[in-house]
Amino acid sequence: MNFERKIALDCPYCKKTIFQPARWFKQAYFTCPHCQKGLAEGQFARLLADLEQAEDACIDALLQDSGKSGCCSKAGGCGKS
């Protein structure tokens, strides 16, 4: 199964939310599905970079926290290490 992450960003013209896969916003040129005005990748580049950085930070935090709790750690329910 191919899962493609979708994100929601607001059109800079009509302010309506565009809910599309992240790669859709990375096209050189596309139109808003609501107002049909032309959009370009550069209009969303900073937002996309911020989202990707936040996602990476979240994944890093999850990976660092793994092993600190659960059955196979000292903090876990069984106390085995």
DRENDO-1510 file (C-alpha; in Angstrom, 1 decimal, always signed):
<recs>
REC; n; res; u; v; w
REC; 1; MET; +0.0; +0.0; +0.0 .
REC; 2; ASN; +1.4; +3.4; -1.0 .
REC; 3; PHE; +0.6; +6.0; +1.6 .
REC; 4; GLU; +1.1; +9.6; +0.6 .
REC; 5; ARG; +1.0; +12.1; +3.4 .
REC; 6; LYS; -1.4; +15.0; +2.8 .
REC; 7; ILE; -1.1; +18.4; +4.2 .
REC; 8; ALA; -3.4; +21.4; +4.4 .
REC; 9; LEU; -2.2; +24.9; +3.4 .
REC; 10; ASP; -4.2; +28.0; +2.7 .
REC; 11; CYS; -4.3; +29.6; -0.7 .
REC; 12; PRO; -2.6; +33.1; -0.5 .
REC; 13; TYR; -5.3; +34.6; -2.7 .
REC; 14; CYS; -8.7; +33.2; -1.5 .
REC; 15; LYS; -7.5; +31.9; +1.9 .
REC; 16; LYS; -9.3; +28.6; +1.5 .
REC; 17; THR; -7.6; +25.5; +2.6 .
REC; 18; ILE; -6.0; +23.3; +0.0 .
REC; 19; PHE; -5.7; +19.7; +1.2 .
REC; 20; GLN; -3.2; +17.8; -1.1 .
REC; 21; PRO; -0.2; +15.6; -0.9 .
REC; 22; ALA; +3.0; +17.5; +0.0 .
REC; 23; ARG; +4.5; +16.8; -3.5 .
REC; 24; TRP; +1.5; +18.6; -5.1 .
REC; 25; PHE; +2.7; +21.9; -3.5 .
REC; 26; LYS; +6.2; +21.3; -4.9 .
REC; 27; GLN; +5.2; +21.6; -8.6 .
REC; 28; ALA; +6.7; +24.4; -10.5 .
REC; 29; TYR; +3.2; +25.8; -11.3 .
REC; 30; PHE; -0.4; +24.7; -10.3 .
REC; 31; THR; -3.8; +26.3; -9.7 .
REC; 32; CYS; -5.8; +26.7; -6.6 .
REC; 33; PRO; -8.7; +24.2; -6.7 .
REC; 34; HIS; -11.0; +26.8; -5.2 .
REC; 35; CYS; -10.2; +30.1; -6.9 .
REC; 36; GLN; -8.3; +28.8; -9.9 .
REC; 37; LYS; -5.5; +31.4; -9.5 .
REC; 38; GLY; -2.0; +30.4; -10.5 .
REC; 39; LEU; +0.4; +29.3; -7.7 .
REC; 40; ALA; +4.0; +28.4; -7.8 .
REC; 41; GLU; +6.2; +26.2; -5.6 .
REC; 42; GLY; +8.1; +29.3; -4.3 .
REC; 43; GLN; +4.9; +30.5; -2.6 .
REC; 44; PHE; +4.9; +27.5; -0.3 .
REC; 45; ALA; +8.6; +26.6; -0.1 .
REC; 46; ARG; +9.2; +28.2; +3.3 .
REC; 47; LEU; +6.0; +26.6; +4.8 .
REC; 48; LEU; +7.0; +23.2; +3.4 .
REC; 49; ALA; +10.5; +23.5; +4.7 .
REC; 50; ASP; +9.2; +24.4; +8.2 .
REC; 51; LEU; +6.7; +21.4; +8.1 .
REC; 52; GLU; +9.4; +19.0; +7.0 .
REC; 53; GLN; +11.8; +20.3; +9.7 .
REC; 54; ALA; +9.1; +19.9; +12.4 .
REC; 55; GLU; +8.3; +16.4; +11.2 .
REC; 56; ASP; +12.0; +15.4; +11.3 .
REC; 57; ALA; +12.3; +16.8; +14.8 .
REC; 58; CYS; +9.3; +14.9; +15.9 .
REC; 59; ILE; +10.6; +11.6; +14.5 .
REC; 60; ASP; +14.0; +12.3; +16.1 .
REC; 61; ALA; +12.3; +12.8; +19.5 .
REC; 62; LEU; +10.3; +9.6; +19.1 .
REC; 63; LEU; +13.5; +7.6; +18.3 .
REC; 64; GLN; +15.4; +9.1; +21.2 .
REC; 65; ASP; +12.5; +8.2; +23.6 .
REC; 66; SER; +12.2; +4.6; +22.4 .
REC; 67; GLY; +13.6; +2.2; +24.9 .
REC; 68; LYS; +12.9; +4.4; +27.9 .
REC; 69; SER; +9.7; +2.8; +28.7 .
REC; 70; GLY; +7.9; -0.5; +28.0 .
REC; 71; CYS; +8.4; -4.0; +29.2 .
REC; 72; CYS; +12.0; -4.4; +28.2 .
REC; 73; SER; +13.4; -1.3; +30.1 .
REC; 74; LYS; +14.0; -0.7; +33.7 .
REC; 75; ALA; +11.2; +2.0; +33.7 .
REC; 76; GLY; +8.8; -0.6; +32.2 .
REC; 77; GLY; +6.2; -2.7; +33.9 .
REC; 78; CYS; +8.3; -5.9; +34.4 .
REC; 79; GLY; +11.6; -4.2; +35.4 .
REC; 80; LYS; +13.7; -6.4; +33.1 .
REC; 81; SER; +16.6; -4.8; +31.3 .
</recs>
